[in-house]
């Protein structure tokens, strides 16, 4: 068991296209830090798995739906999607080369994603998610976003635009009719629910995952009309 007061040990520190990215170990946990901001660790993963399951559950039973996952992180969402044979194509967009490298070729995070990356349905695309949803010609049945600590707590200012009317319109553009947008957040956001409704999404709701201390994690869900 990880002791509360174990000192974190830096395993890798890299300067990426969006600033400094650090992978560190604290006891049994691996943690990703971006520009000094804690992003995630390997302690739980319940809310990341909910992100994928809730998106699948909100679909209309279509066969082999394609899912776009925004953010590789420690690999929880990718691994959970690949563990479900009902998903079709699984594409993960990750903008940090360091994070991708930590999952490849026996890297520190490879134990969490090795099986998923060996799945022929799965692929990783190195790209900024905001750029990707604005430029891709591909469409998906579900879009699962886990690139920030929430709509009001972005990792970099560049991500702010994803939660604006224009950004949500771009998300809707890559979704097929009846497709589902699922957004992870470190806390529920009634304001973001309103933004989703104003952007034309339907069946907007929030699922929560209680945490040991503080407000619950949340997954915001919305369906593109069609």
N, C-alpha and C positions, 0 to 999 in steps of 0.2 A: 504493500500500500504506500502511496506517495505521502510523505510527511508534509504537513502544512508549511514547515519552515525550511524545507530543502532549498538550498540556493540553486537558482537556474544556471545551467552550463550552456554556453553558446556552442552549437555544433557547426553552424555555417552562418556567415554574414556576407551578403552581396549587395552591391549597388545595382539596382534594376532600373528600368526605364521610367519608373514612377517613384523612385527613392530607395531607401534602404529596406531590405527584407532580411529578417533574421529567423533562423530555426534554432530553437534551444530545447534542452531537456531539463525537466524539473522532476526528480524522482523517476517514476515510470511514464510520465507524460511528455509528449512532444508538443511544442507550442510554436505558432507562427506569429511574428510581430512585424508590422509594416510601419515604417517611419515612427517607431516608438509606440504605436497603437496595437494593443493586443487584439488579434483577430479571432483565433480559435485554438483549441487544443484537442488532444485525443482522449479526454476524460469521459465523454458521454456519447454524443452523436444522436440522441433521441430526436432532437428537433430537426437535424439534417435529414434523418430518415423519414420523419413526418413530412418534410418538404416534398419528398418524392412520392410517398404513399398518398398524401392528400391530393396531389396533382393527378395521380392515376385514378383515384377514387372519384374525382370530380368529372372525369371524362365519360363519354356516353357509350362505353362498351365497344368502341371501335377496335378492330384487330391490329395488333402490333403497332401501337402508337409510337411516334418518334418524339424523343425528348431532348431539349437543349438545356444543359445545366450551365449556369453562369457562375464560375468560380470552382476551382479544383480543391483548394484548401488542403485539409488532411486526407481527403478522399472518401469521406463518409457517404456523401450523396451519390458519387459515382459507383462505389461498391454496392450500395443498396439497390440502385437501379439495375445494375448488372445481375444481382442476385434474383431478380424477378424475371422469369422467362417470358412474361407477357409483353414487356417492352420490346419495341422494334429497335430502330437506330437510336444510339445514345451518344450524343455529341457534347463534349465539355469544352467550354471556352475559358481559357486562363491566360491572363496577360503577363504574368511574371515568369520569365524563363527559369528562375531559381526554384519556384514551387514545382514546376514540371520536372526539373532535374532531380529533385528530392524524391520523386515517385519513380524515376526511371533507373534501370540498371543497378538494382540493389541499393538504391538510395535509402536514407533513413526512414522515409515514409512508404517505401515500396511494399512492405508487408501488408499494408492496409488496402493497396490498390492492385497488387500483382495479378490476382485472378481476374479482376475486372478489365484490366488492360489487355489481358490475353483473350478476352471475349471479342469475337469478330464484329459484334454489334457496336462496340465502343471505340471512340477515338477522341483525342485531345487536339484542339486547335489553339495555337498560340496567337491570341488577339485580345484587344481591349473589347469588353462586352458591349460597351456603348457604341463603338465603331462597328462592331459586328452586326448588331441588330439594325443598324442604319444602312448597311451596305450589302448584306447577304441576300442572295436570291433563293435560298432554301427556306422552306416553311416546316413548322413542327406542330405536333398536337399538344405539347406541353412545354412551357418555359419556366424553369425553376431557377430563381435567382438567389445567390448567396455570396454576394461580392462586397457587402458592407455590413456594418452592425445594425443597419436599419435605414429606412428612408430619410430619417432625420439625423443620421450619424454615419456619414459616408467616410470611407477610408481616404479618398482624395477628392478635391473639389471637382475634378473632371466627372466624377460619378453623379454629382448633383442633378445633372440634366436628365438622367434616366427616370427620375421620379416626377418630372414635370409633365404637363400635357403632351408636349412634343415627344418626350422620351417614352411615355406610356403608349402613344400612338405608334411609335416604332416597334414596341413590344407586340402590340396588336397586329402589326403588319406581318410579323414572322409567324404568327399563330394561324392555323387553319380555322375555318368556321367551327365554333363550338370548342375551340382549344382553351386550355387552362393556363393562366398565369399564377405562379406561386412565388411569393417573396418572403424570404426569411428576415426576421427582425429580432433584435435583442429585447424588444418590448413592444406590446401592442400599440398601434397608432390609429385612433379613430380618424385623424386628419387624413391619413393615407387612404383609408377606406373611402372617404369622401372623394379623394382625387381619382380613385379607380372608377367610382360611379360617374363622376363628371367626365371621365375619358370614354364613357360608353360601355364599360364592362358591366356584366350582369352577375347575379348570384354572388355578390361580394360578401365575404365572411372572413372571420379570423379564428384560427385554432391556436390554443395556447399549450405550452409545455411547462409545468411548474419546475422551478429550480430550487436549489438548497437555500439560497438567500436572494432577496430582492424580487423584482417583478419577473413574471414568466417570460420565457422566449415565446415568439409568436410566428405563425405562418399565415400570411395574408393570401387569400384565394379569390380569383375572379375569372369569369368566363367570357371569352369573346363571343358576341352574338353571331348567329349564323346557323 
